[in-house]
Amino acid sequence: MKLIFALTCLFLLTFNLSLASDLKASFKYIASSGVNDLIYDDFKLYAGTSKNLVNIFDTKTKKLIQTIKVPKVKDFMGDEIDAKIYSLDVHKNKILITAQGNKGYRKIYLYTKNKLELIISDKKKLYIKQAKFINENTIIFALLSNQVFLYSLKDKKVLWDKQISQSSFSHFILNEDKTTLILSDESGNLKQINVKDGKIIKTYVGLNVDNVYQLDFKNDLIITAGKDRRCAVFNNKNSISYYKKASFLIYSVGLSPSGKIAGFANDEDNNITIFNTNTKEEYFVLKGHKSTLTNIVFINENELYSSSDTNEILYWKIN
């Protein structure tokens, strides 16, 4: 009976996967080097690369319209190298750039009115992994040590800082009105944090049992990319949670604006599975990436961009 049950489950899984149609990208953007972070805002695509450049593409004309260059840095041996761009964010006409600093430390720049201003220096010896805008005058950033800071750009001071846990930090994502932050780390647990005071509101446990590399958070729905090959889904509205299993480590995930459609990197060939978060039905497998996925960015329910360690950014239409 156990054998029959196992074979039935395997058949159902295979049948479900066979329903997903293969898709190829509709267009390809070429960045200056491997893409570490990807932001879409107001018909522009911002790519933070591995070699000290931020490429900005106009998605209407599909052309590169601007490149922002951050200074090169010195490594532990004193050699000058290109600075990696670790994270980006955009607020109105301002761009927040987290970049590699001297001797492995990190720094944060603010780019506005064609000027690059150093906000957090690498002389502070911080290992910053990610930074985002809360509003025009406030940013939030996290260290590899899982310490999170709320920082006033106007007053140039820390408003609060919290040690979230002793596990190494992985990723965070803000909700639409930027009042709540979801944070992941190597423990597999997720923390929901109040941006106003840094207090932990809720902890999500049980679905991921190892490092959660990346998150997305849309319309009260959370999705994870796990080292344990699990793409977990948490629904805050109805408390329903589950996970979908992949055949390889899941490095990247993304949600559509409604949260009804999701994508995750599902295998060692860097393919992306698109599925319905309510029914769990798999619609498409997006094929075309040649290296490890770094970002999956939906711009609506039918279109998305994805990037990888290579310089290719792919545009997909899934309707």
C-alpha positions as CSV (number, residue, x, y, z in Angstrom):
1,M,0.0,0.0,0.0
2,K,2.8,2.4,0.9
3,L,4.4,1.7,-2.5
4,I,1.1,2.4,-4.3
5,F,0.6,5.6,-2.4
6,A,4.2,6.8,-3.2
7,L,3.8,6.0,-6.9
8,T,0.4,7.8,-7.0
9,C,2.0,10.9,-5.4
10,L,4.9,10.7,-7.9
11,F,2.4,10.5,-10.8
12,L,0.4,13.4,-9.6
13,L,3.5,15.5,-9.2
14,T,4.7,14.6,-12.7
15,F,1.3,15.3,-14.2
16,N,1.1,18.7,-12.5
17,L,4.5,19.7,-13.8
18,S,3.7,18.5,-17.3
19,L,0.9,21.1,-17.4
20,A,3.3,23.9,-17.1
21,S,4.2,25.3,-20.5
22,D,7.8,26.3,-21.4
23,L,8.3,29.9,-22.3
24,K,11.2,31.9,-23.7
25,A,12.0,35.5,-23.0
26,S,10.5,38.2,-25.2
27,F,13.5,40.5,-24.9
28,K,17.0,40.7,-23.5
29,Y,18.7,43.6,-21.9
30,I,22.5,43.6,-21.6
31,A,24.0,45.1,-18.5
32,S,27.7,46.0,-18.1
33,S,28.4,42.9,-15.9
34,G,26.7,40.4,-13.6
35,V,23.5,41.8,-12.0
36,N,23.3,41.6,-8.2
37,D,20.2,43.7,-7.7
38,L,17.3,44.8,-10.0
39,I,14.7,47.5,-9.4
40,Y,11.8,48.5,-11.7
41,D,10.3,52.0,-11.2
42,D,8.3,54.3,-13.5
43,F,9.2,52.5,-16.8
44,K,12.9,52.3,-15.8
45,L,15.0,49.3,-15.0
46,Y,17.9,49.8,-12.5
47,A,20.6,47.1,-12.5
48,G,23.3,47.1,-9.8
49,T,26.2,45.2,-11.2
50,S,29.3,43.4,-9.9
51,K,31.7,45.9,-11.4
52,N,31.0,49.3,-9.8
53,L,28.2,50.4,-12.3
54,V,24.5,51.0,-12.0
55,N,22.9,50.6,-15.5
56,I,19.5,52.3,-16.1
57,F,17.3,51.2,-19.0
58,D,14.2,52.8,-20.4
59,T,11.7,50.0,-20.8
60,K,9.7,52.0,-23.3
61,T,12.6,52.4,-25.8
62,K,14.4,49.3,-24.4
63,K,17.7,51.2,-24.4
64,L,20.4,52.0,-21.9
65,I,19.9,55.6,-21.0
66,Q,22.3,56.2,-18.1
67,T,25.2,54.6,-16.2
68,I,26.2,55.6,-12.6
69,K,29.7,54.8,-11.6
70,V,30.8,54.3,-8.0
71,P,34.5,54.6,-7.0
72,K,36.8,51.6,-7.2
73,V,38.1,50.3,-3.9
74,K,41.1,48.5,-2.4
75,D,41.0,44.9,-1.4
76,F,42.8,43.3,1.6
77,M,46.0,43.2,-0.4
78,G,45.8,46.9,-1.3
79,D,45.0,46.2,-4.9
80,E,42.5,48.5,-6.6
81,I,39.4,46.5,-7.8
82,D,35.9,47.2,-9.1
83,A,33.3,47.7,-6.3
84,K,30.3,45.4,-6.3
85,I,26.9,46.9,-6.1
86,Y,25.0,44.9,-3.4
87,S,21.6,46.6,-3.3
88,L,19.6,49.4,-4.9
89,D,16.5,51.3,-4.2
90,V,14.6,54.2,-5.9
91,H,12.5,56.9,-4.4
92,K,11.2,59.6,-6.8
93,N,14.4,61.1,-8.3
94,K,16.8,59.6,-5.7
95,I,18.7,56.3,-6.0
96,L,20.1,54.5,-2.9
97,I,23.2,52.4,-3.7
98,T,24.9,49.9,-1.3
99,A,28.4,49.2,-2.6
100,Q,31.6,47.4,-1.7
101,G,34.1,49.5,0.3
102,N,37.8,49.2,1.1
103,K,39.0,46.0,2.7
104,G,35.6,44.3,2.3
105,Y,33.6,46.8,4.3
106,R,30.5,48.4,2.7
107,K,29.2,51.9,2.1
108,I,25.9,53.6,1.1
109,Y,25.6,56.3,-1.6
110,L,22.7,58.6,-2.4
111,Y,22.5,59.6,-6.1
112,T,20.4,62.7,-6.9
113,K,20.6,65.5,-9.4
114,N,23.5,63.8,-11.1
115,K,25.6,63.8,-8.0
116,L,26.9,60.8,-5.9
117,E,26.9,61.5,-2.2
118,L,28.5,59.2,0.4
119,I,25.9,58.6,3.2
120,I,27.5,55.8,5.2
121,S,31.3,55.5,4.9
122,D,33.3,52.3,4.8
123,K,35.4,53.9,7.6
124,K,32.6,52.9,10.0
125,K,33.7,49.3,9.2
126,L,30.2,48.0,8.7
127,Y,29.3,44.9,6.6
128,I,26.1,46.3,5.1
129,K,24.3,43.9,2.8
130,Q,21.1,45.8,2.0
131,A,19.5,49.3,2.2
132,K,16.1,50.6,1.3
133,F,14.2,53.9,1.4
134,I,11.4,54.3,4.0
135,N,10.7,57.8,2.8
136,E,12.5,60.7,1.2
137,N,14.4,61.4,4.5
138,T,14.8,58.0,6.0
139,I,16.4,54.7,5.1
140,I,16.7,51.3,6.7
141,F,19.7,49.0,6.3
142,A,20.9,45.6,7.6
143,L,24.3,44.2,8.3
144,L,25.5,40.6,7.7
145,S,25.5,40.2,11.5
146,N,21.7,40.7,11.4
147,Q,21.8,44.1,13.0
148,V,19.2,46.5,11.5
149,F,19.4,50.3,11.5
150,L,16.8,53.0,10.8
151,Y,18.7,56.1,9.7
152,S,17.7,59.7,9.1
153,L,19.2,61.2,6.0
154,K,18.1,64.7,7.1
155,D,19.6,64.6,10.5
156,K,22.4,62.2,9.6
157,K,21.9,60.0,12.6
158,V,20.7,56.5,13.6
159,L,17.1,56.6,14.9
160,W,17.2,53.0,16.2
161,D,19.3,49.9,15.8
162,K,18.3,46.3,16.7
163,Q,20.1,43.0,16.8
164,I,17.4,40.8,15.3
165,S,19.0,37.4,16.1
166,Q,22.4,35.7,16.2
167,S,21.9,34.1,12.8
168,S,23.6,35.6,9.7
169,F,21.3,38.0,7.8
170,S,20.1,37.1,4.3
171,H,17.4,39.5,3.0
172,F,14.6,41.8,3.9
173,I,11.5,43.2,2.1
174,L,9.1,46.0,3.0
175,N,5.4,46.0,2.6
176,E,3.7,48.5,0.2
177,D,3.3,51.3,2.7
178,K,6.8,50.6,4.3
179,T,5.5,50.2,7.8
180,T,6.5,46.6,8.1
181,L,9.6,44.7,7.3
182,I,10.0,40.9,6.8
183,L,13.5,39.7,7.4
184,S,15.1,36.3,6.7
185,D,18.4,34.7,7.9
186,E,20.3,31.4,7.9
187,S,17.9,29.9,10.6
188,G,15.1,29.6,8.1
189,N,12.8,31.6,10.4
190,L,11.2,34.9,9.2
191,K,10.8,38.0,11.4
192,Q,8.1,40.6,10.9
193,I,9.4,43.9,12.2
194,N,7.7,47.2,13.0
195,V,9.7,49.9,11.0
196,K,8.7,52.6,13.5
197,D,10.5,51.1,16.5
198,G,12.3,48.0,15.3
199,K,10.2,45.6,17.5
200,I,9.6,42.1,16.3
201,I,5.8,41.7,15.7
202,K,5.7,38.1,14.6
203,T,8.0,35.1,13.8
204,Y,7.2,32.7,11.0
205,V,8.6,29.2,11.7
206,G,8.3,25.6,10.5
207,L,8.4,25.8,6.7
208,N,12.0,26.6,5.9
209,V,14.6,24.7,7.8
210,D,17.7,26.4,6.4
211,N,18.9,29.7,5.1
212,V,16.3,31.7,3.3
213,Y,18.2,33.5,0.5
214,Q,15.5,35.9,-0.6
215,L,11.9,37.1,0.0
216,D,9.0,38.9,-1.5
217,F,6.0,40.5,0.2
218,K,2.9,41.6,-1.6
219,N,-0.7,42.1,-0.5
220,D,0.0,40.4,2.8
221,L,1.5,37.4,1.2
222,I,5.1,36.3,1.9
223,I,7.2,34.0,-0.3
224,T,10.6,32.6,0.3
225,A,13.6,31.2,-1.6
226,G,15.2,28.5,0.5
227,K,18.5,26.7,0.6
228,D,16.4,23.7,1.7
229,R,14.9,23.7,-1.8
230,R,11.6,25.0,-0.4
231,C,9.6,27.9,-1.8
232,A,7.4,28.7,1.2
233,V,4.2,30.8,1.1
234,F,2.7,32.5,4.1
235,N,-0.7,34.2,3.9
236,N,-1.3,36.7,6.7
237,K,-4.9,37.2,5.7
238,N,-6.1,33.6,6.3
239,S,-3.0,32.1,8.1
240,I,-2.7,29.4,5.4
241,S,0.9,28.4,4.7
242,Y,2.6,25.7,2.6
243,Y,5.7,25.1,0.5
244,K,6.6,23.9,-2.9
245,K,9.6,21.7,-3.4
246,A,12.3,22.4,-6.0
247,S,15.0,20.1,-7.4
248,F,17.8,22.5,-6.5
249,L,18.6,25.4,-4.1
250,I,16.2,28.2,-4.6
251,Y,18.1,31.5,-5.0
252,S,15.4,33.9,-6.1
253,V,11.6,34.5,-5.8
254,G,9.1,37.1,-6.9
255,L,5.4,38.0,-6.5
256,S,3.0,39.8,-8.7
257,P,1.5,43.0,-7.3
258,S,-1.7,41.1,-6.2
259,G,0.3,38.3,-4.7
260,K,-1.7,35.8,-6.8
261,I,1.1,34.9,-9.2
262,A,4.6,33.9,-8.1
263,G,7.9,32.8,-9.6
264,F,10.8,30.9,-8.2
265,A,14.1,29.5,-9.4
266,N,13.3,25.8,-9.5
267,D,16.3,23.8,-10.8
268,E,20.0,23.7,-11.5
269,D,19.3,24.9,-15.1
270,N,18.2,28.3,-13.7
271,N,14.6,27.9,-14.9
272,I,11.8,29.8,-13.3
273,T,8.5,28.2,-12.3
274,I,5.4,30.5,-12.4
275,F,2.5,29.3,-10.3
276,N,-0.8,30.4,-8.7
277,T,-0.3,31.0,-5.0
278,N,-3.9,30.2,-4.2
279,T,-4.4,27.0,-6.1
280,K,-0.6,26.0,-6.3
281,E,-1.2,25.3,-10.0
282,E,2.0,25.7,-12.1
283,Y,1.4,27.7,-15.3
284,F,4.8,28.2,-17.0
285,V,8.5,27.3,-16.9
286,L,10.6,30.3,-18.0
287,K,13.8,29.1,-19.7
288,G,16.8,31.1,-20.9
289,H,19.1,32.0,-18.0
290,K,22.6,30.6,-18.1
291,S,23.7,31.3,-14.5
292,T,22.4,31.6,-11.0
293,L,19.2,33.7,-10.6
294,T,19.6,36.9,-8.6
295,N,16.2,38.6,-9.1
296,I,12.6,38.0,-10.2
297,V,10.7,41.3,-10.5
298,F,7.0,41.4,-11.5
299,I,5.8,44.7,-12.9
300,N,2.1,43.5,-13.2
301,E,0.2,40.3,-13.3
302,N,1.5,39.4,-16.8
303,E,5.0,40.8,-17.1
304,L,8.3,40.3,-15.2
305,Y,12.0,40.8,-15.4
306,S,14.7,38.4,-14.2
307,S,18.4,38.7,-13.7
308,S,21.3,36.4,-13.0
309,D,25.1,36.4,-12.3
310,T,25.6,37.1,-16.0
311,N,25.0,40.4,-17.7
312,E,21.6,39.4,-19.2
313,I,18.3,40.7,-17.9
314,L,15.3,38.9,-19.4
315,Y,11.8,40.3,-20.0
316,W,8.9,37.8,-20.0
317,K,5.2,38.0,-20.9
318,I,3.3,35.2,-19.3
319,N,-0.3,35.8,-20.4
